[in-house]
Every structure is written in C-alpha cells, then in structure tokens.
Amino acid sequence: MSPVDSQRARQFAVEVVRRLREAGFAALWAGGCVRDRLLGLEPKDYDVATGAVPEQIRAVFGRRKTLAIGQAFGVITVLGPPGAGQIEVATFRSDQGYSDGRHPDRVAFCGAEEDAQRRDFTINGMFFDPLEDRVVDYVGGQEDLLRKIVRAIGDPTARFAEDKLRMLRAVRFAAALQFAIDPGTLVAIQRHAAEITLVSVERISAELRRMLVDPNRAQAVELLVTSGLLPVVLPELVEPVAISATRTAFARQETVSILHCLKSPSFPVALAVLLRQTPHGLRHVEPLCRRLRLTTQERKETTFLLQHESSIRASRSLPWPQLQRILIQDTAANLLCYARAVAKVLDGHTADVDYAAEQFAQPNDQLNPPRLINGDDLRRLGIPPGPAHKTILDAVRDAQLDRQIRSSNEAFDLARRLASELPS
C-alpha cells in the first residue's frame, strides 16, 4: 500500500462527497476531520456521512473499489487512488440498544441531525460541507472548540452507558488538545469509571498507548487520576493504604515531571516512568502486560528500562564490560532517553547519562566487537560443554572489552588458563 499523501487524501475526500451528491444523496465530512480542520490541524483521515444506504454507496463507487467490512453498521470503505488512502462512508444512523456497553444492538438509518445526536462529544459531532465550505453543527461543537471543552452530546451518563470506552476517549481528547473536560461530563466519568472494565483490554490498551506517546502525556495521566479511571485501568499504580498521602502526592508529581521531560518516548518508556515510583514496580511488569495483553516486546522493553535505569545514571562507576552489555541491547537508545528524563527531574545531574550516550555513539565495531572465541573453540580445546563454557566465555569477553587481550591467540591462552583453574 502506497503512503498516504495529505493533499491527495483531502482531494479524494472532496471527490467522494461530490460523487454521492451527483448521485442524488446528501453527503458531508463527519467527525474528527471536521474538528481538526476547525482547529487548523491536518486531518489524519477523513470520514463521510451520507443519506445513501450501503448498497447504494457500493453502486456509486463500484464493488471493486469498496469493502463491506462494516456494512452491518451502515459503513462502507471506499478505496482511493494511489496516495489517497481510503475513506469510511457511513449512512446517517441512530444506534439502538447497547447491551454490551460497547456496540449498538441494531441501527436505524435516519437524517444528519439525528446522526449527530448519537455521536460521543460535541467537538466530534459536527459535519462539514466541502463543496459549499460550511460547517453543519447540530450539537454546539464550534462553541465548545472555542471554549476548549470536551463535552458529551446530550446526557453524558447515557453516552457512556452506550459505549464505556468513551470515558477514556474523553481523557485522551482533553489531554491531546489541552482542553478541559466539561464538569457534567467529568462527574459522569467519575461515577461510572469502574464500568470501563466492560471494555475489552485490547481497546483499553490502544487508548493508553495513544495517551502515553502523545506530547501531552503528563496531562493525560493527571486526568486519569482526576476522573477516577487510573485505579481501574492501571491498578498497579495505586499506592498501598499504608503509604501516606504526602508520599503518594510527591511520587505522582515526580512521575508527571518525568513524563514532561521525555522526548518522543515509546510506549514502554512512558509505562516504565509510571511504574518506577510504585513499590516493587519491576514485579508489576509481567502481570500488567499479561492483563492488558501487551506485546512481548513491550514487556521486555519495560522490564529492561526498569532494570537498568540506575546503572545508566551511575555509568561512570560501572566496569566497562557491564555498561557495554547494556548499551548493545536493541532498546538502549530508549533507555538513555528514559534515564536522562529521570536524572533531570531527580537532581539535574546528567553527567553519567552523557557519558553513557558518548559510549553508545561509538561505531558498532568498537562498541560491540566480534567475540574472539566461541563455544566451538572451547570444545576444540577439550573443554566439555556445561556451565564452565559460559563462565570462561564471559571472562574472555570481559578481558576483550577491557582491552586486556586483543587477538584470538590471547583469547585461547586465557581460556586454557581459566579452564585449568576450574575445580575438577
């Protein structure tokens, strides 16, 4: 699939509306693309809402250029030309019944105004007519954009009863846009925060990933606390009752400050920051990652960061082989980013992190030179496989990295001597 070009995507979104109109159907841009356009941002994608039903949409654009994956909910995906991406075209609808707290039991097709009323927040409930260059706003979204408010459409309790995930989305939108959550909407989240567990952990994890890699990740964490969602989605971060309120507030402020300091972190980096101030934070990684169904790589990286942060912040006092083994790992660059943010907040002393970064910047053949000998070499020397192999290979490697030996012959000599010194 070719990369999406923003200008071609916009042109295609206009063309989709034009073709539906020419076929006799109402059609408007809908949702986030309208919000982003009014905020002066480049929309990441475009959605179109229309009076055409799914079969009519497919008739307009052709079956080869459409996908019916969401047809049960009135949604057809229209495939664009190279570089234009694809657009979800949805029939104006009202959603009826949400017995699982996430998906409508059934949908009924309707007009634009009724469609707007079933959406989540006013800032996401507007339409835009790209042919006439005008906003169609039935829910007061333009006013809330000016007020910088995330407000549920209609009764917030009803909106969250329909889809519990909207509670997390309110936090994400407010943090990302640096908006406030409308008081009535916030109270409804606080009252129903415990019900977020009805949402699949995969959807919760996806929202957390987007929050924690966003530039405003610190504000997202503060809003998770204020909304009451934090102890539900990340119970591992909740301090035991025995720990004082002062200690808890201090730890949270330190955590928020470190999140502020991070430069474009990966999700595991931000997650490690959240866990580092909790009692036995490293022990939480495995159960947390299993519960949220995070990837193996995310679990390994979070563990690596928590294990080695203190080493990087004391790198000048480490034996070089110990530091080198840390720096040659695939996630070492993220570890340096993480440790630097921690050091800046804790005491402002980054000299050790700077030293580690200088070593990390060495050419790879110097930072991680090929080993001088391996297990096959030890067997040829008559040293039988077993625990002794690792002991000898590690000692030879340390001597190589410390530049005590420089050739294979010196490595063989050292291996023979070490083997002779092992208990029989």
N, C-alpha and C positions, 0 to 999 in steps of 0.2 A: 504494500500500500504506500503510495507516494505521500510525503509530508504535506500537511495542510498549510496552505498559504492564506493568511487572514483576509487579504483583499479578494481572492478568488472565492473564499468561503462566504464573504458578505455578498458578492455578486450572485452567487448561487442561491443564497437565501432570498434575495430580491426576486430572482427568476422563479423560484418555487411559488412565491406569493402571486406573481404575475400570471403564471400558467393556471393556477387554481381560479383566479379571478376571471380569466378569459374563458374558463370552462363554466362560469356562472356560479362559483361558490365564494362565500366570504372567506378571507384568509388574512391572518395577521401574525407578526412575530409575537412570541409569548415568553414570559418568564425571565430567566436570568440575563438573556441577551438584551432585553429592554432595560433592565436595571443597570447593567454595565454601560450601555450606550449613554444613558442619562447621567451616569457618574463620570463620563469621559474616558471610560476604560474600553479596551479592545475585547469584545466578547470572545470567550474561548470556543463557543459553539453557538449554534442557532437552533431554536425550536419554532415550529409554525403550528398555529391552531387554526382550524378551518371548519366550515359547515359541511364539508364533504365527509361521507362515511368511508370506512376503509376500502371497500371495493371500488368506490368512485375515485379515491386517491390513486389506487393502483391503475385504474383505467386512464387517468390523466397522464401518469408518468411511465406506464408500461410495466409489465410484470418483471421484466429482466432488470429494470432499474429500481425495483422496490423489494423490501424484505418485510414479511408479515409477522415478525417475531412477537410484536406487542399487539397484534390485531384484536385479541380478546378485550383489551382496554382501550380500543379505538386508536391505536398508534401504528403507523406505517413508517418504516425508514426508507427515505429516498436517497439513492446513491448519486453523488455528484460527479462531474468530470474530474480528471487528474488534478490534484492540488486543492480541490474544493471541499473534500471531506463528504460527510453525509448529514442529513437533516431528519430529525424525527418530526413527522407531521401527524398531529393528533386531532381527532374530531372533538369539537366542543362537547363537553360532557359534564354530568353531575355524577358523583360517586355515592352509592347507596349501600350502607352497612359495612362495618369494618370489624368483623367478628374476631379476627386475629390481631387487631391493633396495628396493622401494617398495610394490608391490601384491601381494596374495596371488594365486597362480595359480588356486586354487579354494578354496571354503569348504564346510564341512560343518556342518550345524545340530546343536546339542548343548544342554547344560544350562547353568545360570548359572555354576556353579563353573568349568567348562572354559572358558566365555567369558571369565571374569575372567583366566584364566591367559594368554590371548593378547594382553592389553592391554599398554600401554607401561610405565607406572610405577605403583607401589603406590598413590600418592595419587590416581591416576586410575582405579584398578581396582575401586573399591568400588561397591556398589549401595545404594539406599535405598528402603524401602517407605513411601510417603507415606500409605497408608491405615492402617498399623499404627504409623507413626512409629518405624521401627527401621532401623539400618544393617545391611547384609549384606556382610560383609568376609571374603573368602577369601584375601586376599593380604597382610594386615598393614598396610593403608593407614592405619588410625586411629593405630597406634603411630608410623608414620613422620611423620604430621602433627604429633603431639606432639613428636617428636624434631626436627622441621623438617628432614627429609631427603627428597631426591628419589632414589629407588632403583628401578632396573629390576626388573620382575617376573621372578623366576627367574634364568636365566643372562643377564647383560647383553649378552654377546657375541652370543648367539642373538637377543635382542630387536633389537639394532642390525643384525644381518645381515638380519633380516626387513624392516626399514624404516630406512634410513640417516638419514632426516630426524629420527628420534627423538634423535639426538645433539644437534642444535640445539635441539630442544624441551626437552631436559633443562636446557640452559643457560638458556633463556627462563623455564621454570618456576622454577628455582632463584633467578634474579635477581628476577623479579616478586614471588615470595613471600618473598624474603630467606631462603631455605633454603640448606643445603649440599648438594652432590652426594655421595651415598654413595661411599666410597673405591673399592669394587669397580666401581661404575658409571662413575666418573671414569676409572679405569685403562682400562676397555674403550673409552671415547671416545678417550682419548689414543692407544691402539693402532690405532684404526680411523678416526681423523679424516680421513685422506686420501681415504677412500671416500665422503665426503659429496658428492664431485663426481658420483656416480652419480645424485644427486637433481637434478631439473630446476632450472634457475636461477630460474625463477619462484617455486618453493616456497621456495628459499633466500632470495630477496629478501623474500618475505612474512614469513618468520621474522625477518629483520634489521629490517624496518620495525617489527614489533611490539616487538622488543627495544629499539630506539633511541628510540622515543617513550614508552616506559614510564618512570615516575618513577625506577625503579631501573636506568636505562640504563648508569650507570657500572659497577655490579656486573656487568652482562651482559658488558661489554667485558672486564673483568678475568677473568671465567670463560671467555670465548672464548680469551683468552691462555693461561690455565692448562690448558684442555682440549686445546690444540693445534689448535683449529678456525680461529682467526683467520687464520693464514697461508694456509689453504686457501680460505676463503670471501672473504677480503679481502687477497689477496697484495700489493696496492698499499700496504698499511700496513706491510709488513715492511721494516725498515731494511737498507740495504746492509751487507755484511760489514765494509766498511772503517770504518763508524761504530762508535765504542766502545760497550761495554755500558753504561757510565755515561751517555753521551748518550742511548742508547735508553731506559734506565730513567727518566731525567729527563723526556724527551719524553712517555713514557707516563703518568707521574704528572701532568704538566701537563694532558694530554688528559683524564684521568679527573677531575681537579679542575674543568675547564671543563664537562664533562658534568654534574657535580653541580650546578653553578651555574645551568644552564639552567632556564627556567620553561616547561613545556609546549611543548617545541620541535616543529617539524615534522621529518619525516624528513630533508629536505635540510640543515636546521640541524645536526642531530646528525652527519650524514655529513660536513659541512664541518669540524666540530670534529675528527673522526678524521683528515681529510686534511691539515689545516693544518700539522701538525708533520712531515709526510713531505717528503723532498726533492722539489721540483718538484710539490707537491701539486696545483696547478692543472692540470698536464698529465695527471694521473691521472683527472680527472673524466670526460672523454669515453670513454676505453677502459673504465673501471669501469662507467659507466652502460650502455654498449653490452653489456658482458659479462653484467651482471646484468639486462639488459632493463628498466631503469628507464624511467620515462616521460620524455618530452621536457621537461615542466615540472620534474620533479625534477632533470634535468641542468642546465637553465637556472638554476634557483634555487641549486643548489650552486655553480655557476660564479660567479654574481653575488655570493654571500656571500664566497667566497674572494677575488674581485677587489677588493671594496670594504670589507672589514673594517678595513684600516689607515686608509682615508680617514675612516671614522666615528670612529675613535679619535684622529684629528687634525683633527676637523671645524672647530674654531675657526680653524685656519690656512688653510682652503681658501677660494678665491674662492666667493662665494655661488652663482653660476651652476653651478659644478662640483658643489657639495653639493646644490643643488636638483635637478639632473638625476638624482642618486642617490635622493633622497628621494621622487621622484614615481613610482618604479617600484613595481609591484604587490607585490613582496616586501620592500619597505623595512621594514615592521614586524618581519619576521623577522630582517632584517639588524641592526636595533637590539638585538633580544633577543640575538642571537649576539655582537655586538660588546661588549655590556655584560658578558656572562659572561666573555669573553676578557679584558677590561680588569680585571675584579675579580681574576682569577687572576694575571695578569702583574704588575701593580703596584698594584692597588687604586684607580687614578685613573680615575674615570668622568666627569669634568667635560666632556670632549669629547662623550661619548655623550649626556650630559644635554642639552648644547647642541643636538645633532642632533635629539634627541627633542622638544625645545621647538619647533624649526623644523618638524618633521614634524607637530606638533599644530596648526599654523596652519589656518584654514579653507582649503578647496581653492582658492577663487578668489584667495587670496593666495599659497599655496604653488605653485600651477600655473595662473597666469592665462592666459587665451586669448592666443595669439600675435597680434601687431599686424599682421603681414603674412604672406603665404604665397607659394608658387611662382607661382601665377596672377598675383598682384600684380606680381611681378618681370617676368613676361613682358609684362604691360601697360606696364611701364616701358621695354620694349625690351631687356631683358637676356635673351639667349638661354639656353635650358636647357643645363646642363652642370655641371661641378664648381664653377663660380662661385656657382651658386644656393645650395649648401649652405654655402659659406664666408660668403656675405652673410647668409643666414637665421640661421646660428649667431651671427654677430656682432651682428645686430639683437636676437636673443633675449637674448644676454648683457647688452646695454645695457638692455633692458627689465627683466630680473631685477635688475640693479644700480640700477634706477630712474634711469638717466641719461636715458631717454626714457619718455614716458607715453601718447603718443597715436599714432594711425595716421599722422598727418601728419609727426610727428617720425620715425617709423619709415621713411616713404618718403624723407624728406630724407637720413637716414643711409644708406639703401640706394643712393640715387643717388650719394652721395659715395664710398661704398665701391666701387661699380661703376666710377666714373671713375678710381679709384686702382689698379684691377687691370691687370696687364700686358696689352697688346693682342696 
